[in-house]
């Protein structure tokens, strides 16, 4: 059983960080901070992953059935569908949102209890009390450079155990938020729906088509439903396969992403187990912009890291 002063060993966001890193390969995806990219490299060294082939299908029922055009690009029919899809989603870039600043309130009790199942953790646990005293402010910048202010309460304990708890709590919060922002921005800035199919290999099938591009060990495949919902984004880079399945919320401003399921594997022979992470986001409207109000993150079967954001202001482009 852990002592009350020992923070549970928890690396919360390796899948999210890894996905954010892959955006570096294309100019339109350069929205994640340099800090998040560096964290990805650190996380990859810590986590043993496994991989298999990426298989993705971009569904569109309006296309011709039983037709295959692998390797072709620039199809007028597909370009028309992409143009329509591009109008369906809310875009921070089109709306003029450059970033936002918010106070952050993690649910430390749930994190500590879920990371060490079977061990009773009270609301008066010294780790919870210590971490609840920290003032946290997120400075989110959608074009990169997001930062987190972490200010322990005046007079906080400075013994080794307390310092360790604060350090681990800071790292977990920083990595989770920056990793989430990298993923969230990709699905909110409009860049994931290409303006046309130029540069993509296109394969049509029964009520389906696939958009795929790649070179030098990097690949991207996108999957849309028959009603043009982006259902899956598959990325392969540096020997790691990352598959993200988003779901959306319909609003008057367009579709907002509200959940992610992330599967990540390191490619190899034989492949190892798949890591899964889930993230959910609830929204608040500040100065006309929808921004996160609540972030709920779950890794594996038990570990949960939830946090709320309030006192927010926005930054316009």
Secondary structure, 3 states (H helix, E strand, C coil): CCCCCCCCCCCCCHHHHHHHHHHHHCHHHCCCCHHHHHHHHHHHHHCCCCECCCCCCEECCCCCCCCCCCCECCCHHHHHHHHHHHCCECCHHHHCEEEEEEEEEECHHHHHHHHCCCCCCCCCCHHHHHHHCCEEEEEEECCCCCEEEEECCCCCCCCHHHHHHHHHHHHHHHHHHHHHHHHHHHHHCCCCCCCCCCCCEEEEECCEEEEEEEECCEEEEEEECCCCCEEEEEEEECCEEEEEEEEEEEECCEEEEEEEEEEEEEECCCCCCCEEEEEEEEEEEECCEEEEEEEEEEECCCEEEEEEEEEEEEEEC
